Amino acid sequence: MPDEEKEVILNDGKKWKVKTKKGKFMEAKLDDVKMKQKCIEDVEVDTSKMQKDAKDFPDIPGVEKAAKKGPPYLGPPYLYCLPLRNSAGKIVWWTCGGNGSYTCPCP
């Protein structure tokens, strides 16, 4: 599998970019700012699933508003909580960025 860099545009115009090497996650950026990575393991991701999640954001199944989840012990809230999926469509990793009201849960 070749190295890849995939970029999609979110509904608010932000650019979400993901780099992979041989199908495995390397880095995510939001408007060229490196995003935090949560629950990252050595598994392959399918970047073809990014466009649907970008279109659905912020109403992506599995993404929770921090306000619904209770106190801040769940971790820092982010404005952008964007999932990466495997070829079966299952969320395997999270990319998070900005200050806001969403959390990046571990699946």
C-alpha positions, 0 to 999 in steps of 0.5 A: 500500500503506498503512502498517502495524504488525503485532505477533505473540507469540513462544512465550516471550510476547515481542512482536515488532512491525514497522512498514512504510510503503507496504510497506517496512520502517521499524522493528522492536521487541521488547517496545517496545525497538528491534531492530537491523536487518541487511542492510536494503535498500529492498525490500518485506516481507510482514508476514503471514509473521511469525506462522509465524516467531514460532511456529517460533522459535527453529527458523526455517530460516536462523537459526543458533546462534552456537555452531555458527558459530565465533568471534565474528568473525561479529558480536555474538550476539543472543537473538532473530534474527527474519527478515522475508520478501518475498511469495515467502517469501524472507528479505530482512531480519533483526531482532535483539535481546537478548543470547544465542546467535543471529546475524543472518546476511545472506542 
